[in-house]
Amino acid sequence: MINIGIIGFGTVGTGTAKILLKNRSLLKDRTGIDINLRRIADIDIKRGRGIKLPKGILTTDAEEIINDPDIHIIVELIGGTTIAREFILKAIKNGKHIVTANKALLATYGNEIFGNAQKANVEIGFEASVAGGIPIIKVIREGLVANRIKAVYGIINGTTNYILTKMTEEKVEFAEVLKEAQRLGYAEADPTYDIEGIDSAHKLAILASLSYGSRFSIKDVYREGISWISPMDIEFARELGYKLKLLAIAKETDNKVELRVHPTMIPEEYLISKVDGVYNAIYVEGDAVGSTLYYGRGAGDMPTGSAVVSDIVDIARNIVNKSIGRIPGMSKSAKMKNLMKMDDVLSMYYFRFSALDKPGVLSKISGILGKYNISIASVIQKGRHERRAVPLVVLTHKAREKDVVRAVREINRLPIVAGKTVFIRVEGKE
């Protein structure tokens, strides 16, 4: 029998407990191992969670689980980077194997946690830390182990995808959709981590660490959120044949890895652009397998609980078969790869200038773009008004980020330009 202790009995903890209790016999039939939920710790053990638990399983003291010699695997589901880190490090010291859904903790203290686990010869399961029920960690770590990963693109935050989908379909402002998302429970009361791209950046750091055999942290990820996106830009994107998504992007080029999270225009015909609502999708390109796409629910009690139980089963098998460390959590020979500076990233770009409708305006703007080696692919100009600025939209061929920033700075100083220029990066084939 393999005994499990859960610390944190919130949404994911409840889903995990439901699966372990309901499917205990199924798991035993499939694995030959009796996986027993022994204890659950939470500061609130009075609140009903719609689940019937065995008597005496609940405790308010996490130390009872950490110090229980009969518990083999501890599942950390409390979140945050302070108490969770303390509990995990103490559990590792006590020889416990760990399963966690805590992307913020791994993206911030992953080096410390994996280093301690390796020394203690215990395993860290973290499938639930990225994309909920999509088994993307197992895909990259095992299924695509024969590949050099060339690129990873992900819609890995359901809240922002829901917001952008509603803005696209209903042509409404960001603030209005955010309020609806909060009312429906898709967004937190404080949505900062989601809408500012922090959650996606945590997850991208984990995916990149797996993909490139290097240990990246959230500090390595360039990040922009979606709160400034307007329905006007979404509509112009549609006219140009693109959809707007908050994309997490990792690429390796010339032995340098670029890591970035920001609003991105992607061609409408791409499968990933068709992923709407709260769903997640991750595109992975390997040198042998080519392009692959993984789609599903990125959050929720049962999808994420499914990922947690998957890790529990993997570790239980390794315990029973005496094969701990059979598949390293992270590369044992991790080498720091060079990060590409955001200034050096190459991308296509969408610009929306607010320009006076006068002769020579486009030539002045295009002249400055040309000065910085930025080539125009297409132009849209809407409206005619001699005294008021009108939108002038430009789509470019590939350009370097630092050249784009310099060009926009110079264009914004022109007397014919009113307001701040909007620019959005564009992915896809030219």
C-alpha positions in Angstrom: 0.0 0.0 0.0 1.2 3.5 -0.9 -0.1 6.1 1.5 -0.9 9.7 0.4 -1.1 12.9 2.4 -2.6 16.1 1.0 -1.7 19.5 2.3 -4.3 22.0 1.0 -8.0 21.2 0.6 -9.2 23.8 -1.8 -10.5 23.4 -5.3 -7.7 21.1 -6.6 -7.3 19.3 -3.3 -10.9 18.4 -3.3 -10.8 17.2 -6.9 -7.7 15.1 -6.1 -9.4 13.5 -3.0 -12.5 12.8 -5.0 -10.5 10.9 -7.7 -8.4 9.0 -5.2 -11.4 7.8 -3.2 -13.8 7.2 -6.1 -11.3 5.5 -8.4 -9.2 3.6 -5.8 -10.2 0.2 -7.1 -9.8 1.3 -10.7 -6.2 2.5 -10.0 -5.4 -0.8 -8.2 -6.7 -2.7 -11.2 -4.6 -0.7 -13.6 -1.4 -0.5 -11.6 -1.6 -3.4 -9.1 -0.9 -0.9 -6.4 -3.3 0.1 -3.6 -3.1 3.9 -3.3 -4.6 5.0 0.0 -5.5 8.6 0.9 -4.4 8.6 4.5 -4.5 12.3 5.7 -5.6 15.7 4.5 -4.5 19.0 6.2 -6.1 22.4 5.8 -6.6 25.4 8.1 -10.4 25.0 7.5 -11.7 21.5 8.0 -15.3 22.6 8.8 -16.4 23.9 5.4 -18.4 21.4 3.3 -16.8 20.5 0.0 -19.3 18.0 -1.5 -17.2 15.0 -0.6 -17.7 12.2 1.9 -14.4 11.5 3.7 -13.3 8.6 5.9 -13.5 9.4 9.6 -10.4 11.0 11.1 -8.7 11.8 7.8 -8.8 15.6 8.3 -6.3 17.6 10.4 -5.4 21.3 10.7 -1.7 20.4 11.4 0.3 19.9 8.2 3.2 18.7 10.4 1.2 15.5 11.2 1.5 14.6 7.5 5.1 15.8 7.0 6.3 13.8 10.0 4.1 10.7 9.5 6.5 7.8 8.8 3.8 5.8 7.0 3.1 8.5 4.4 5.1 7.9 1.2 3.9 10.8 -1.0 2.9 14.3 0.0 0.7 16.4 -2.3 1.2 20.2 -1.8 -1.8 22.2 -2.9 -1.8 25.3 -0.8 -0.1 27.6 -3.3 2.2 30.6 -2.7 5.9 30.6 -2.4 6.5 30.9 1.4 4.8 28.3 3.6 4.6 25.9 0.6 8.3 26.1 0.1 8.9 25.5 3.8 6.6 22.4 3.9 8.1 20.9 0.7 11.7 21.3 1.9 10.9 19.8 5.3 9.0 16.9 3.6 12.0 16.2 1.3 14.3 16.2 4.3 12.0 13.6 5.8 12.3 11.4 2.7 8.9 12.1 1.3 8.1 12.2 -2.4 6.3 15.4 -3.5 3.5 16.1 -6.0 2.7 19.8 -6.5 0.6 22.0 -8.7 2.5 25.1 -7.6 3.9 26.8 -10.7 4.8 30.0 -8.9 6.9 28.0 -6.4 8.7 26.0 -9.1 9.3 29.0 -11.3 10.8 30.9 -8.4 12.6 28.2 -6.3 12.8 25.3 -8.7 16.6 25.0 -8.5 16.5 24.7 -4.8 13.6 22.2 -4.7 14.9 19.9 -7.4 18.4 20.1 -6.0 17.3 19.0 -2.6 15.1 16.3 -4.0 18.0 14.9 -6.0 20.2 14.8 -3.0 17.5 13.1 -0.9 16.7 10.6 -3.7 13.0 11.6 -3.8 10.8 12.5 -6.7 9.0 15.7 -7.6 5.8 15.4 -9.6 4.5 18.6 -11.2 2.3 17.7 -14.1 -0.6 19.8 -12.6 1.6 23.0 -12.5 1.0 23.7 -16.2 -2.2 23.4 -18.3 -4.4 21.5 -15.8 -5.6 18.3 -17.3 -3.3 18.4 -20.4 -0.4 16.0 -19.7 2.1 18.4 -21.3 4.9 17.7 -18.7 4.8 14.0 -19.5 4.7 14.8 -23.3 7.9 16.9 -23.2 9.7 14.9 -20.6 8.9 11.4 -21.9 6.9 11.4 -25.2 9.2 13.8 -27.0 12.5 12.8 -25.2 14.1 11.9 -28.6 13.6 15.4 -29.9 15.4 18.7 -29.7 12.6 21.1 -29.0 12.6 23.9 -31.5 9.7 25.9 -30.2 6.8 25.9 -27.6 3.8 28.2 -28.0 1.1 28.1 -25.5 -2.3 29.5 -24.6 -1.8 28.6 -20.9 -4.1 30.9 -19.0 -7.8 30.3 -19.3 -8.9 33.6 -17.8 -7.1 35.7 -20.4 -8.3 33.4 -23.2 -11.9 33.8 -22.0 -11.6 37.6 -21.9 -10.0 37.9 -25.4 -12.6 35.4 -26.8 -15.5 37.5 -25.5 -13.9 40.7 -26.6 -13.5 39.2 -30.1 -17.0 37.7 -30.3 -19.0 40.6 -28.8 -16.7 43.6 -29.6 -16.8 44.8 -26.0 -14.2 46.6 -23.8 -11.7 44.7 -21.6 -13.1 46.1 -18.3 -16.6 44.9 -19.1 -15.5 41.4 -19.9 -13.3 41.2 -16.8 -16.3 42.0 -14.6 -18.2 39.2 -16.3 -15.3 36.8 -15.9 -15.1 37.6 -12.2 -18.9 37.1 -11.7 -18.7 33.7 -13.4 -15.7 32.6 -11.3 -13.3 32.5 -14.3 -11.2 35.4 -12.8 -10.1 36.1 -9.3 -11.2 39.2 -7.3 -7.6 40.3 -7.8 -6.9 39.2 -11.4 -3.4 40.6 -11.6 -1.6 37.3 -12.0 -3.8 36.3 -14.9 -4.3 39.5 -16.8 -0.7 40.8 -16.5 0.7 37.5 -17.8 2.4 36.5 -14.5 0.6 33.1 -14.3 1.6 32.3 -17.9 5.2 33.4 -17.3 5.5 31.0 -14.3 4.2 28.1 -16.5 6.5 29.1 -19.4 9.6 29.0 -17.2 8.7 25.4 -16.3 8.0 24.3 -19.9 11.3 26.0 -21.1 13.3 24.3 -18.3 12.0 20.9 -19.4 12.4 21.7 -23.1 15.9 23.0 -23.1 17.6 21.2 -20.2 18.2 24.5 -18.4 16.7 25.8 -15.2 14.9 29.0 -16.0 13.0 31.2 -13.6 10.2 33.8 -14.0 12.9 36.5 -14.0 14.0 35.2 -17.4 10.6 35.7 -19.0 9.7 38.9 -20.8 6.1 39.7 -19.9 3.2 41.9 -21.0 -0.5 41.6 -20.0 -3.8 42.2 -21.9 -5.4 45.1 -19.9 -4.5 47.6 -22.6 -5.9 45.6 -25.6 -8.9 47.3 -27.3 -11.7 45.9 -29.5 -10.4 48.2 -32.3 -7.1 46.3 -32.4 -9.0 42.9 -32.3 -11.1 44.1 -35.2 -8.1 45.2 -37.3 -6.4 41.9 -36.6 -9.5 40.1 -38.0 -9.4 42.3 -41.1 -5.7 41.3 -41.6 -6.6 37.6 -41.1 -5.4 37.2 -37.5 -6.7 36.5 -34.0 -5.4 38.0 -30.8 -4.2 35.6 -28.0 -2.1 36.0 -24.9 0.7 33.6 -26.0 3.6 32.2 -24.0 6.5 31.6 -26.4 9.8 29.7 -26.0 12.2 29.3 -29.0 15.8 28.3 -29.4 17.7 30.1 -32.1 21.5 29.9 -32.6 21.9 28.4 -29.2 19.9 31.2 -27.5 16.5 30.8 -25.9 13.9 33.5 -26.1 11.2 33.5 -23.4 8.2 35.9 -23.7 4.6 36.2 -22.7 2.6 38.9 -24.5 -0.5 39.6 -26.6 0.2 38.0 -30.0 -1.6 38.0 -33.4 -1.6 34.6 -35.0 -3.2 33.6 -38.4 -6.8 32.6 -38.2 -6.2 29.3 -40.0 -3.8 28.1 -37.3 -5.4 25.5 -35.1 -4.2 27.2 -31.9 -6.1 30.4 -32.9 -9.3 28.4 -32.8 -8.9 27.7 -29.1 -11.4 29.8 -27.4 -13.0 30.4 -23.9 -11.3 29.0 -20.9 -9.5 26.2 -22.8 -5.7 25.9 -23.1 -3.6 24.7 -26.0 0.1 24.1 -26.3 2.0 23.7 -29.6 5.4 21.9 -29.5 7.7 21.6 -32.4 10.4 18.9 -32.3 13.2 18.3 -34.8 12.1 14.7 -35.3 8.3 14.7 -34.7 7.6 18.0 -36.3 4.6 20.1 -35.1 2.3 18.7 -32.4 -0.7 20.3 -30.5 -2.2 19.5 -27.2 -5.6 20.9 -26.1 -7.9 20.7 -23.1 -9.1 22.3 -19.9 -6.3 24.2 -18.2 -7.9 24.5 -14.8 -10.7 23.2 -12.5 -10.9 20.7 -9.7 -11.2 17.5 -11.7 -8.9 18.2 -14.7 -6.1 19.4 -12.4 -6.9 16.7 -9.9 -6.5 14.2 -12.8 -2.9 15.5 -13.4 -2.1 15.3 -9.7 -3.2 11.7 -9.5 -1.2 10.9 -12.6 1.9 12.0 -10.8 0.9 10.0 -7.7 0.6 6.9 -9.8 3.9 7.4 -11.5 5.8 7.8 -8.2 3.9 4.9 -6.6 5.0 2.7 -9.4 8.6 3.8 -9.0 8.4 3.2 -5.2 7.0 -0.3 -5.7 9.5 -1.2 -8.5 12.4 0.4 -6.6 13.1 2.7 -9.6 13.1 6.1 -8.0 14.7 8.6 -10.3 13.8 6.5 -13.4 12.8 9.7 -15.2 14.4 12.8 -13.7 12.1 15.7 -12.8 14.5 18.0 -14.5 17.6 17.3 -16.5 20.4 16.0 -14.2 23.0 17.6 -16.3 21.2 21.0 -16.7 23.4 23.6 -18.3 22.5 27.3 -18.3 21.7 28.3 -21.9 22.1 31.8 -23.1 19.0 33.9 -23.0 18.1 36.0 -26.0 17.6 39.6 -25.0 14.1 41.0 -25.9 15.9 43.7 -27.9 17.2 41.0 -30.2 14.0 39.1 -30.8 12.8 39.0 -34.4 9.1 39.2 -35.1 6.5 40.6 -37.5 4.6 43.6 -36.0 1.2 45.3 -36.1 1.2 49.1 -35.6 -1.8 51.3 -35.1 -0.9 55.0 -35.4 -3.4 57.8 -34.7 -2.4 60.1 -37.5 -3.8 63.2 -39.1 -5.3 62.6 -42.5 -3.0 64.8 -44.5 -0.9 64.2 -47.7 2.5 62.8 -46.9 1.7 61.3 -43.5 2.2 57.7 -44.6 5.4 58.6 -46.4 6.8 60.2 -43.2 5.9 57.2 -41.1 7.2 54.7 -43.6 10.4 56.7 -44.0 11.1 56.4 -40.3 10.3 52.7 -40.3 12.6 52.3 -43.3 15.3 54.1 -41.4 15.2 51.4 -38.8 15.1 48.5 -41.3 11.4 47.8 -40.8 9.7 46.8 -44.0 5.9 47.3 -44.5 3.8 44.3 -45.6 0.3 45.9 -45.7 -1.5 49.1 -44.7 -5.1 49.8 -43.6 -6.4 53.4 -43.3 -9.9 54.0 -41.9 -12.0 57.1 -42.1 -11.4 60.5 -43.5 -11.1 63.6 -41.3 -9.1 66.7 -42.0 -8.8 67.9 -38.4 -9.1 64.7 -36.2 -6.6 61.8 -36.1 -7.7 58.6 -37.7 -6.3 55.0 -37.3 -3.5 54.1 -39.7 -2.7 50.4 -39.4 0.6 48.9 -40.6 1.6 45.2 -40.7 5.4 44.6 -41.1 7.7 41.9 -42.2 10.1 40.6 -39.6 12.0 43.2 -37.7 14.2 43.4 -34.6 12.5 44.5 -31.3 15.0 47.2 -30.5 14.6 48.8 -34.0 10.8 48.8 -33.5 11.0 50.5 -30.1 13.3 53.2 -31.5 11.1 53.7 -34.6 7.9 54.0 -32.5 9.6 56.5 -30.1 10.6 58.7 -33.0 7.2 58.4 -34.8 5.4 59.4 -31.5 7.3 62.7 -31.6 5.9 63.7 -35.0 3.3 66.5 -34.9 1.1 64.5 -37.3 0.7 61.7 -34.7 -1.7 62.0 -31.9 -1.5 59.7 -28.8 0.7 56.7 -28.2 1.3 54.2 -31.0 0.0 50.7 -30.3 2.3 47.8 -31.4 1.6 44.1 -31.1 3.9 41.2 -32.1 2.7 38.9 -34.9 3.6 35.2 -35.2 3.2 33.0 -38.3 4.7 32.6 -41.7 5.3 35.8 -43.7 
